[in-house]
Amino acid sequence: MADDAVTILLGAEEREALDAYRRDLGPSASRADALAAILREWMSRPGDTAGGEAPTDQGLRPSELNSSNDI
């Protein structure tokens, strides 16, 4: 699979956070490396839309419904 180039505009706060993350990755890490690492981490977390199926909220069973839990 070929790599795709993506251009994004970051504000100063986001750029500073990205650069801090990049420094944590190591001296040879680029901003692109940092963004790719952030995206990979996000995608691997369970429950995120891209990283896996979100847990289904089952709610209460009809037999458990009463006036004390009626919102």
C-alpha positions as MATLAB code, in Angstrom:
seq = 'MADDAVTILLGAEEREALDAYRRDLGPSASRADALAAILREWMSRPGDTAGGEAPTDQGLRPSELNSSNDI';
ca = [
       0.000    0.000    0.000;
       1.359    3.443   -0.916;
       1.566    6.240    1.594;
      -0.788    9.188    1.147;
       0.257   12.769    1.791;
      -2.054   14.782    4.037;
      -1.764   18.492    4.734;
      -3.275   19.961    7.901;
      -3.176   23.399    9.480;
      -2.414   23.514   13.184;
      -2.785   26.364   15.599;
       0.089   27.260   17.901;
      -1.260   25.173   20.802;
      -1.729   22.058   18.667;
       1.692   22.511   17.057;
       3.363   22.812   20.465;
       1.578   19.663   21.678;
       2.573   17.785   18.524;
       6.196   18.867   18.895;
       6.217   17.752   22.544;
       4.863   14.351   21.494;
       7.442   14.195   18.706;
      10.265   14.861   21.177;
       8.964   12.010   23.346;
       9.163    9.663   20.341;
      12.854   10.340   19.826;
      15.305   12.709   18.191;
      14.750   11.432   14.655;
      10.923   11.571   14.765;
       9.291   14.033   12.395;
       5.917   15.715   12.783;
       4.584   13.218   10.231;
       5.918   10.369   12.392;
       4.236   11.867   15.451;
       0.893   12.297   13.692;
       1.041    8.743   12.345;
       1.824    7.418   15.847;
      -1.078    9.379   17.340;
      -3.445    8.050   14.691;
      -2.239    4.452   15.124;
      -2.693    4.728   18.906;
      -6.183    6.147   18.515;
      -7.175    3.452   16.024;
      -5.994    0.676   18.332;
      -8.089    1.784   21.322;
     -11.150   -0.385   21.867;
     -14.455    1.422   21.659;
     -13.388    4.056   19.148;
     -15.237    4.173   15.878;
     -12.175    3.563   13.736;
     -10.429    1.303   16.220;
     -13.191   -1.142   16.874;
     -16.852   -1.496   17.513;
     -18.161    0.667   20.336;
     -19.822   -1.236   23.164;
     -23.592   -1.300   22.809;
     -25.559    0.380   25.574;
     -28.067   -2.250   26.624;
     -29.931    0.042   29.017;
     -32.420   -1.428   31.455;
     -34.668   -4.379   30.807;
     -38.388   -3.610   30.807;
     -38.779   -5.502   34.083;
     -36.201   -3.177   35.674;
     -37.994    0.037   34.713;
     -39.872    1.874   37.424;
     -40.567    5.431   38.562;
     -37.263    5.668   40.508;
     -35.160    5.281   37.363;
     -37.422    7.244   35.004;
     -35.490   10.187   33.668;
];
